[in-house]
Structures are given as structure tokens and as C-alpha cells.
């Protein structure tokens, strides 16, 4: 038996048509008749298990939410992303491209997880963290953010990947060494340069890199 159907209410969202869902039976924290969130097609949310999409959350493209995973609030899961196990994506978080969130991991706040990044086990990615590339986040010690920093008072995130530690700062993505070179070229010895370079030194200590 299917656990949800479509209410007939639709939403145009970035060129896609999403549909509101309604529970057909009790599962997880959901009772039959409860309204859910928005999905583009049935393949986005498994009818098996207790996976839920509710609130104003949106799931589209080839994205899949299954097992006992929950996507809620105003979160967005799209592209070829997968959220499964007992994972949670909530708040205004975004998970897209080929990213995966699974195990008991939680992505919330305004965090973004994309590329081929993996967030798993009991890791939590939150705030305005931006985790991408081939990041592998298994615990809170696998990433760090600093905000506000720099001329734009923005957030800079550093995280472990399959290829070592990488830094995401605005349009920049690269190693700590590449980050230092970019900072020196862009900011020289000004206040912003000093802040970024001090953060780079902290990253070496935190991640054990020379």
C-alpha cells in the first residue's frame, strides 16, 4: 500500500512543478491525512520505510529520500542527492548534485552540501557551512567554519575530503596551501589577509597539516 498520494496542489519552483503530498496511513510521526511537503514525482520519496518529507520542504530531480530519513521545514534536496538511513535535513539546508546524507547525520540551519560530498554516521553540518567536492564528514571534527570573516563578512568552511583538507571561501575551493597563496595575492598584508592567514594556521593545527 502506498503511504502517500498527491493533494492536487502544485508549486512552480525553478522551472519544475512540485506537488504537495498527503499521508494515506500512519507511519513514523505522521498520521493518515497529514499534509506533507513538496516532491516532483513518486521516485523522490519511497513508499517503503518511514521516510518523510513535510513542512515546506522540497525534493525534486533524481533525488531520493528513503528508509527512515526526514526532510522538513524549508529544506531542499535535489539533483541526484540521496538522503537515507536515519538522516535529517531540515531548517533551510540544501543538499544537491550527487551529495549523500545518511546514517544518523543531520544537516540543518542554512548549511549546503553538494558536489559528491558525503555526510554520514552521527555528523552534524549546520549554520552556514558549505561542504562540497568529495568531502567526507563523519563527525563534527571533520569540518570547521568561521563567520563573519573577510571583506564580505562571509562564511569560510574547511573540511576533510578523500584528497585531504579543502577550504571553501566564496568562489575559492582548494587546499590550505592554495588558500594561503590566494589570500596573499588578493589581500596582501591588509586586515583581511591577516584574518584569513590566521585562520589558515588554525586549520593546520585542527587537521594536523603542516
Secondary structure, 3 states (H helix, E strand, C coil): CCCEEEEEEEEEECCEEEEEEEECCCECCECCCCEEEEECCHHHECCCCCCEECCCCEECCCCEECCCCEECCCCEECCCCEECCCCEECCCCEECCCCEECCCCEECCCCEECCCCEECCCCEECCCCEECCCEEECCHHHEEEEEEECCCCEEEEEEEECCEEEEEECCEEECHHHHHHHHHHHHCCCHHHHHHHHHHHHHHHHHCCC
